[in-house]
Amino acid sequence: MALVEQMAHAGSEVERALNWRAKGNADYCQRAFERALELLDLTLTGARGYACLKELARVREALVDYFYGDNAFGSTEESWRRYFGPFSYAARRNHWRQDQKPVS
């Protein structure tokens, strides 16, 4: 799976965690967050290139800090939506393009 798609899937779980947090459901929030971490860990395992590894590790660190730490990075719900949103858009766009290939 392409990096964009992997990040879109992780972002989807982050989105779920944020939504459950806003609704006050700590159990579902934690479950979605744990799935997001699992997906990020899998992405880190398969990542190639130092820059990619560095960014993925920092994203993971900042997410843990936001949900369970002191939020030293100053993350907000909106900043996470802005970060992961483009991955979802790109993954959908790439998927749409693959479906639209002409048949010969």
N, C-alpha and C positions, 0 to 999 in steps of 0.2 A: 504494500500500500504506500502511496506517495506521502511524503512528509506533510503536505497541505491537508490531505485527508485525515491523517493521524491527528494533527493539531485540531482539525474541525471536530473530530469525535471527542477529544479531550475537552475542547471548548463547550461542546454540547452538555457534557457532564458538569462543567463549571457553571454553566447557565442554569441547569437544574438545581445545583447546590444553592446558587444565589436566590432562585425563586423560592425554594423551600425555606431558606433562611428568612426571607421576607415574610413568609406565611407563618413563621414561628414553629416550624416542624424540625426540631434539631436532629431527630433520628434520620429522617429522609435526607436532610442536608448533609449529614455526615456520610451517609451511604453514597450519595452522588459525588461528594468530594473524594472519597476513597477510590471510587471508580475513575475519577479524573486523574488522581495520582498514579493509579495502576497503568492507565493509558500513557501518561507522560513517562513513566519508568520504562515501559515497553518501547516507546519512541526513543528514549535516551539509549537504550540497549542497541538499537539498530541504526543510530545516527552516525553519519560520517562527516568528518571535518570538525576542526576545533571550534570554529565560530558557531556552528550549529549546536554542538555539545554545550558550549558556554551559555548560549541563550536559553536552551532547554533547561539546564540546571538552574539558571537564575529564575526562570518562570516558575519552576517547581518550588524553589526556595521562597519566592514572593507569595505564592499561593498558600503555602503552609503558614507563613507569617500572617497573611490576611485572615485566614480562617481560624488559626489556633494560636498565633503569636501575639505580639504587641503592635503589629502593623507598622513596623519600623520603616517600611518602604513607602508608606502613605498611600497604599492602594485603596481604590474605591470600587464599589459595585460597577459604576459606569466605566472605570478604566479597564476592568476585566472584560466587560462587554465590547469595548472598543478594541482591545487587543485580539480577542478571539473571533470577533465578527468577520474580519476580512478572510480568515481561513475558511470559515463556513461558506462565504460567498464564492471564494475561489474553487472550493471543492465542488459546490453545486454547478458552477460554470464549467469546470472541467468535465464533470459527469454529463452535463447537457451536451457538450461538444462531442463527446464520445458516442452518445446516442444518436447524434445527427449526422454521422458519417454516411456518405452516399453508398448505396449498394450497387456493385458493378455486375 
